Amino acid sequence: MTAFSHTNLNDVDPNFTPIATNTYSLRVVSAELVPYTDKNTGEEKERVSLGLTIFNDPDFSGRRVWESFFEGDFALKNLRRIMDASGIPQNPGESIESWLNRLVVEQAEVRVPIVLEDDMIKDKTTKELIPNPRTVKLDGSPSQRNRVDWFRIAPVA
């Protein structure tokens, strides 16, 4: 199954309009380990890439949310939260790749807050928050983006 197998282009917002802050039911539609090269060290690493679809929402059902988890404690804790909330455990001896595949096959579902916030980064010189230069609006104000609040993940009721 590919990341595009559940895609209906009629449901795609070509403007990348963020969704409203709320708690949404999400279904895992793609989950895989993706190799990448660390741009600072040149080291080959892996990240977990998740594709999730909002469901049971009057305004945003069908919208996709993508998340990447890079090596580290934050990623492991969030993957554990997903495991606990979805009710799909990693079996003893099962590889993370196999478990990710089962999340898709078993259509893992979770409820999680998605927050709408200004897209800001820390200025390297002043350490102050400034609008992200990659996404800043023409008038200099920050664009908005969505952030998944993995700390408040819960099972779908």
C-alpha positions in Angstrom: 0.0 0.0 0.0 1.3 3.4 -0.9 0.8 6.8 0.9 -1.5 7.8 -2.0 -3.7 4.7 -1.9 -6.4 6.5 0.2 -6.1 9.9 -1.5 -9.0 11.6 -3.2 -7.6 14.7 -4.8 -11.1 16.4 -4.6 -10.5 16.5 -0.8 -7.1 18.1 -1.1 -6.8 21.8 -0.2 -4.3 23.2 -2.7 -3.6 26.2 -0.5 -2.4 24.2 2.5 -5.0 26.0 4.7 -4.4 24.9 8.3 -7.2 23.3 10.3 -8.9 24.9 13.3 -7.6 24.1 16.8 -9.6 21.2 18.1 -9.4 17.6 19.2 -9.7 15.2 16.2 -10.1 11.5 15.6 -7.2 10.4 13.4 -6.7 7.1 11.5 -3.2 5.9 10.5 -3.2 5.5 6.7 0.6 5.2 6.2 3.5 4.5 8.6 7.0 3.7 7.6 10.7 4.0 8.4 12.3 6.5 6.0 16.1 6.7 5.6 17.7 10.1 5.5 21.1 11.7 5.7 21.7 13.9 8.7 22.7 17.3 7.1 25.0 18.2 10.0 26.9 14.9 10.3 26.4 13.1 7.0 25.3 10.1 9.0 22.6 7.8 7.6 19.6 7.7 9.9 15.9 6.7 9.9 12.8 8.6 10.8 9.3 7.4 11.3 6.9 9.0 8.8 3.1 8.8 9.6 0.2 9.8 7.4 -3.1 10.3 9.3 -6.6 11.1 8.2 -9.1 13.0 10.2 -12.5 11.2 10.4 -15.9 11.9 12.1 -15.5 15.6 11.9 -18.1 17.8 10.2 -15.6 20.3 8.8 -12.3 18.4 8.3 -13.0 14.7 7.7 -10.7 13.4 5.0 -8.0 16.0 5.7 -4.5 14.6 6.0 -2.0 15.2 8.7 1.7 14.2 8.3 4.1 13.7 11.1 7.8 12.7 11.2 9.5 11.4 14.3 13.3 11.6 14.3 15.6 9.5 16.4 15.5 10.4 20.1 13.6 10.2 23.3 10.8 12.5 22.1 10.0 10.2 19.2 10.1 7.1 21.3 7.7 8.5 23.9 5.3 9.7 21.2 5.4 6.3 19.5 4.7 4.7 22.8 1.7 7.1 23.3 0.4 6.1 19.9 0.8 2.4 20.8 -1.1 2.8 24.1 -3.9 5.0 22.7 -4.4 2.9 19.6 -4.5 -0.4 21.5 -2.1 -2.0 19.0 0.9 -3.2 21.0 4.3 -4.0 19.6 4.6 -7.7 20.2 7.7 -9.1 21.9 10.4 -9.5 19.3 8.5 -7.6 16.7 10.4 -5.0 14.7 9.3 -1.4 14.7 8.8 -1.7 10.9 6.4 -4.6 11.4 4.5 -2.7 14.1 4.2 0.4 11.9 2.8 -1.8 9.1 0.3 -3.2 11.5 -0.8 0.3 12.5 -1.9 0.8 8.8 -3.3 -2.7 8.3 -5.3 -2.6 11.5 -6.3 1.0 10.9 -5.1 2.4 14.2 -7.2 5.2 15.5 -6.5 7.9 18.1 -7.9 11.2 19.4 -5.4 14.0 19.6 -5.5 17.8 19.8 -4.3 19.7 16.8 -3.3 23.3 17.5 -3.2 26.2 15.1 -0.2 28.4 15.8 2.0 31.0 14.2 4.9 29.5 12.3 7.9 31.0 14.2 11.5 30.1 14.6 14.3 31.3 17.0 16.6 33.8 15.4 20.2 32.4 15.6 21.7 35.8 16.6 19.1 37.4 19.0 17.5 34.1 20.1 14.1 35.9 19.7 11.1 34.3 18.0 10.6 35.6 14.4 8.3 34.6 11.6 9.7 31.5 9.7 11.4 33.0 6.6 10.4 30.0 4.6 6.7 30.6 5.2 6.4 34.3 6.1 3.5 36.2 4.4 4.3 39.1 2.0 3.5 41.6 4.7 6.1 40.1 7.0 3.6 38.5 9.4 3.9 34.8 10.2 1.9 32.2 8.4 0.1 29.7 10.5 0.7 26.0 10.8 -0.8 23.0 12.7 1.0 21.2 15.5 -0.2 17.8 16.9 -0.2 17.8 20.7 1.0 14.2 21.2 1.1 14.8 25.0 -2.7 14.7 25.1 -3.3 11.7 22.9 -6.2 9.4 23.8 -8.1 6.4 22.5 -11.0 7.0 20.2 -14.1 6.6 22.3 
